[in-house]
Amino acid sequence: MPSPCLHPAQDTGERIINGVPCPRGAQPWQVALFTDHGIKCAGVLVHKDWVLTVAHCRKRVSLSMLLFFFSSEYIVQVGSDILVDGNAQRIRATESFVHPQFDAARQVHDIMLVKLSSPAKLSSTVRTVGVPSSCKQPGTSCTVSGWGSTTVDVVRNTSQLMCSPVSIISYKDCRKLFPTMLRRFILCAAPPDRRSSACKGDSGSPLMCEGSLQGLVSTGNFPCRPPFHPTFYTRICAYHTWISDTMKRNS
């Protein structure tokens, strides 16, 4: 069994290995965030003007060999299960709000709000998802979805949104693998057979548990080979107040 190793903050994210195509339209809140170089991350539409994703997906722009700054500009695609869909809504986003306590080295408070320049048009294929104030318990059955690579050795994005069934793992069991895990702000989940997983290629993908948004893919395990260790998720219920307050202050 490979030793657990957290991805660095510079990693592009997670991917779904050994998943299956999601039922069409099953994740109408899921969005894709694009930069000039292609897909950067996934996210979820929590308001017609706002996307929730993870902070380590900030767009980094190089000015020189030694100087970097973070751009807030993305093109956000909403309303399609297909990664690049000419018929989907594509909306520019120019403002991002990273959690003030985000620590890239420790991958703590890995959460960010992205404000759309114009509201998404809600429909049967474009819906918002609520931000829960209550947390689901270990053992709860969930689904994680994403457009990341479906192969182990080569990052090759799938055009179809893929899903994998997982269950929330108890803090006690997860901390055996990850001793630095912070209980309140992070949860981990894994499939019962440990044969499918989120790994590299698509951070910010939602963890939906009994109809509730409980997590965003933050940190997976490496190497990306079964049997998989649990995947880390930003625990959304812990950020209900920050999300609400940030949207109100900046609307």
Backbone torsions as a table, in degrees:
resi	resn	phi	psi	omega
1	MET	NA	132.7	-179.6
2	PRO	-69.1	148.8	177.4
3	SER	-72.8	140.0	178.7
4	PRO	-66.2	137.5	179.9
5	CYS	-146.8	118.6	-177.5
6	LEU	-71.0	141.9	175.2
7	HIS	-69.7	146.6	173.4
8	PRO	-69.3	161.5	-177.2
9	ALA	-61.6	-25.1	-178.2
10	GLN	-75.4	-11.4	-178.8
11	ASP	-59.9	148.2	-178.9
12	THR	-77.9	-7.8	171.6
13	GLY	131.7	-137.1	-170.7
14	GLU	-128.3	160.8	175.8
15	ARG	-136.8	160.7	179.1
16	ILE	-96.8	114.4	178.5
17	ILE	-102.4	131.7	178.3
18	ASN	62.8	29.9	173.8
19	GLY	-85.8	-175.2	177.9
20	VAL	-129.6	157.2	177.6
21	PRO	-57.8	134.5	177.0
22	CYS	-66.8	146.9	171.3
23	PRO	-54.6	137.6	-175.2
24	ARG	-56.3	127.3	177.9
25	GLY	76.4	10.6	-175.6
26	ALA	-75.7	-18.3	-178.0
27	GLN	-126.0	63.4	-172.9
28	PRO	-69.5	-8.3	177.6
29	TRP	-93.9	-10.7	-176.5
30	GLN	-77.1	135.9	-179.0
31	VAL	-128.0	164.1	174.8
32	ALA	-118.2	132.8	178.1
33	LEU	-103.6	120.6	-177.7
34	PHE	-110.2	146.7	168.4
35	THR	-118.2	-171.4	179.1
36	ASP	-62.4	-20.7	-175.2
37	HIS	-100.7	10.3	179.7
38	GLY	110.6	-160.0	-177.1
39	ILE	-66.8	133.7	178.5
40	LYS	-99.7	-46.5	-176.5
41	CYS	-160.6	170.2	167.1
42	ALA	-98.7	174.1	176.4
43	GLY	-168.2	-177.9	178.8
44	VAL	-130.5	145.4	178.0
45	LEU	-85.3	110.1	-178.9
46	VAL	-102.0	-7.8	177.5
47	HIS	-162.0	156.5	-178.2
48	LYS	-61.3	-18.1	179.0
49	ASP	-107.0	-2.0	-169.2
50	TRP	-136.4	139.5	173.9
51	VAL	-117.1	137.4	176.2
52	LEU	-105.9	129.9	177.5
53	THR	-147.0	-165.6	-178.5
54	VAL	-100.9	149.8	-172.4
55	ALA	-69.5	-29.4	-177.8
56	HIS	-72.4	-0.2	174.3
57	CYS	-88.7	6.1	176.1
58	ARG	-51.6	137.6	-179.9
59	LYS	-77.7	116.4	-179.3
60	ARG	-97.2	128.1	-178.3
61	VAL	-117.6	130.3	-179.3
62	SER	-91.9	128.2	173.9
63	LEU	-95.9	-25.1	179.6
64	SER	-162.3	-173.2	178.5
65	MET	-66.4	-21.7	-172.2
66	LEU	-118.9	-9.6	-171.7
67	LEU	-122.4	132.4	177.2
68	PHE	-130.5	152.8	166.6
69	PHE	-139.6	165.6	-176.5
70	PHE	-105.5	124.1	178.6
71	SER	-90.9	148.2	178.9
72	SER	-101.8	8.1	-171.5
73	GLU	-95.1	126.1	175.6
74	TYR	-138.0	162.2	163.4
75	ILE	-107.1	123.2	-175.8
76	VAL	-106.3	121.9	176.0
77	GLN	-97.3	127.2	179.1
78	VAL	-125.4	152.2	169.5
79	GLY	88.5	22.0	178.7
80	SER	-149.5	145.2	173.4
81	ASP	-84.3	-10.9	-178.9
82	ILE	-92.5	133.9	-172.5
83	LEU	-61.3	-44.9	177.1
84	VAL	-121.2	104.1	-173.5
85	ASP	-127.7	111.6	-179.3
86	GLY	-64.6	-17.1	-179.6
87	ASN	-93.4	-5.9	-178.2
88	ALA	-82.6	160.5	173.3
89	GLN	-70.6	134.5	175.5
90	ARG	-127.4	117.8	-171.5
91	ILE	-124.0	133.3	177.8
92	ARG	-75.0	140.2	174.6
93	ALA	-122.8	130.0	-174.3
94	THR	-123.2	-2.0	179.1
95	GLU	-129.6	134.6	176.7
96	SER	-129.5	145.0	-178.3
97	PHE	-128.9	102.1	-179.4
98	VAL	-84.8	142.5	177.0
99	HIS	-54.9	132.4	-174.1
100	PRO	-63.0	-18.3	-179.8
101	GLN	-105.6	15.0	178.8
102	PHE	-59.1	128.6	179.4
103	ASP	-121.6	104.4	-175.3
104	ALA	-64.6	-35.4	-177.8
105	ALA	-66.6	-39.9	-178.6
106	ARG	-96.2	-6.0	-178.3
107	GLN	57.2	43.1	-179.9
108	VAL	-104.7	144.8	-178.0
109	HIS	55.5	47.2	-177.7
110	ASP	-82.7	78.2	-175.5
111	ILE	-152.0	144.8	-176.1
112	MET	-152.8	141.3	172.3
113	LEU	-103.7	137.7	179.0
114	VAL	-120.0	125.5	-176.9
115	LYS	-95.4	128.1	178.7
116	LEU	-77.7	146.9	-180.0
117	SER	-74.9	-20.5	174.3
118	SER	-146.6	150.8	-174.6
119	PRO	-67.0	145.0	171.9
120	ALA	-69.3	142.1	177.5
121	LYS	-87.0	110.5	-176.5
122	LEU	-73.5	144.7	-177.6
123	SER	-160.3	-168.1	178.4
124	SER	-67.1	-22.7	-179.9
125	THR	-105.8	-5.0	178.6
126	VAL	-128.7	108.3	-179.0
127	ARG	-134.1	154.2	173.2
128	THR	-90.3	158.7	175.8
129	VAL	-121.0	140.1	-178.1
130	GLY	-72.9	154.9	175.8
131	VAL	-97.1	114.8	-173.9
132	PRO	-75.9	149.2	173.3
133	SER	-101.8	-8.4	178.5
134	SER	-115.5	150.3	-174.8
135	CYS	-106.6	138.8	176.1
136	LYS	-75.9	154.5	-173.9
137	GLN	-92.8	158.7	175.2
138	PRO	-52.8	142.3	-177.0
139	GLY	95.4	-13.7	178.8
140	THR	-64.0	134.1	178.0
141	SER	-79.6	136.1	-175.3
142	CYS	-139.0	173.8	173.9
143	THR	-133.7	132.8	172.2
144	VAL	-111.5	140.1	-176.3
145	SER	-133.0	150.8	179.4
146	GLY	-173.7	166.2	178.9
147	TRP	-103.5	9.2	-175.5
148	GLY	-67.6	179.1	-177.2
149	SER	-60.3	142.8	178.0
150	THR	-104.2	7.3	178.4
151	THR	-111.9	153.9	-174.3
152	VAL	-78.6	-44.2	-169.3
153	ASP	-97.8	-22.5	-177.2
154	VAL	-126.4	130.3	178.6
155	VAL	-77.3	106.3	-177.1
156	ARG	-134.7	99.2	-173.8
157	ASN	-62.7	141.0	174.1
158	THR	-86.8	147.6	178.2
159	SER	-82.3	-19.4	-177.5
160	GLN	-101.0	135.9	176.7
161	LEU	-62.9	127.0	-177.0
162	MET	-108.0	149.1	-179.0
163	CYS	-126.5	152.0	175.0
164	SER	-141.6	132.0	175.9
165	PRO	-77.7	134.6	178.5
166	VAL	-141.0	169.1	175.4
167	SER	-130.1	147.6	177.3
168	ILE	-68.2	133.5	179.5
169	ILE	-97.6	144.4	-179.9
170	SER	-64.6	150.7	177.6
171	TYR	-57.3	-42.1	-178.5
172	LYS	-60.1	-45.3	-178.2
173	ASP	-71.6	-37.5	-178.7
174	CYS	-70.3	-36.6	-177.2
175	ARG	-68.1	-19.5	174.9
176	LYS	-62.9	-33.4	179.1
177	LEU	-88.9	-34.0	-174.9
178	PHE	-127.7	83.4	-173.4
179	PRO	-60.5	-23.7	-177.6
180	THR	-89.3	3.8	-177.5
181	MET	-59.4	132.6	176.9
182	LEU	-93.5	119.6	-170.0
183	ARG	-60.5	-44.5	-171.4
184	ARG	-70.7	-34.4	-167.4
185	PHE	-105.5	-8.2	-176.8
186	ILE	-131.8	142.4	168.7
187	LEU	-129.4	162.9	174.5
188	CYS	-132.3	154.5	-176.7
189	ALA	-146.2	156.3	-179.5
190	ALA	-155.2	153.7	173.8
191	PRO	-72.3	150.5	-177.8
192	PRO	-57.1	-36.0	-177.1
193	ASP	-92.5	-3.9	-179.4
194	ARG	57.6	27.4	-178.9
195	ARG	-100.5	-14.0	177.0
196	SER	-127.0	154.7	-172.9
197	SER	-167.6	161.1	163.4
198	ALA	-85.7	136.7	178.9
199	CYS	-136.2	-110.2	-178.0
200	LYS	-106.8	145.2	168.9
201	GLY	122.8	-15.4	-176.3
202	ASP	-158.4	69.4	176.7
203	SER	-67.2	162.7	177.2
204	GLY	85.9	-0.5	-179.8
205	SER	-71.0	145.6	-173.9
206	PRO	-80.5	145.0	168.8
207	LEU	-105.4	108.4	-178.0
208	MET	-103.1	125.2	-175.9
209	CYS	-125.9	109.2	179.8
210	GLU	52.9	43.9	176.8
211	GLY	82.0	4.2	-176.5
212	SER	-115.9	135.2	176.1
213	LEU	-75.6	106.4	-176.3
214	GLN	-105.1	-21.2	-177.3
215	GLY	-158.0	162.9	169.3
216	LEU	-124.4	133.3	-178.8
217	VAL	-57.1	123.1	-177.3
218	SER	-116.3	-56.5	-175.2
219	THR	-141.4	127.9	178.8
220	GLY	-102.7	-155.0	178.8
221	ASN	-121.3	162.7	-175.7
222	PHE	-146.6	137.7	1.4
223	PRO	-69.1	163.1	-176.0
224	CYS	-90.7	68.5	-180.0
225	ARG	-135.2	139.6	177.5
226	PRO	-69.3	153.8	-0.3
227	PRO	-76.0	136.5	-172.7
228	PHE	-87.3	143.8	168.6
229	HIS	-76.7	162.6	177.7
230	PRO	-59.9	151.8	177.0
231	THR	-95.1	141.6	174.4
232	PHE	-81.2	140.7	174.2
233	TYR	-130.3	143.4	168.0
234	THR	-68.0	127.7	-173.5
235	ARG	-85.6	101.6	-168.2
236	ILE	-64.5	-35.8	-177.9
237	CYS	-60.0	-24.6	-179.8
238	ALA	-75.9	-12.1	-174.9
239	TYR	-114.9	16.1	-176.8
240	HIS	-54.8	-48.1	-177.2
241	THR	-67.0	-44.7	179.9
242	TRP	-61.6	-42.7	180.0
243	ILE	-62.5	-49.0	-178.8
244	SER	-61.5	-47.7	-178.2
245	ASP	-64.2	-40.0	-179.3
246	THR	-64.9	-42.1	179.4
247	MET	-66.7	-40.3	-179.6
248	LYS	-65.1	-43.5	-177.8
249	ARG	-67.1	-25.7	-171.6
250	ASN	-116.8	15.2	178.2
251	SER	-85.7	NA	NA
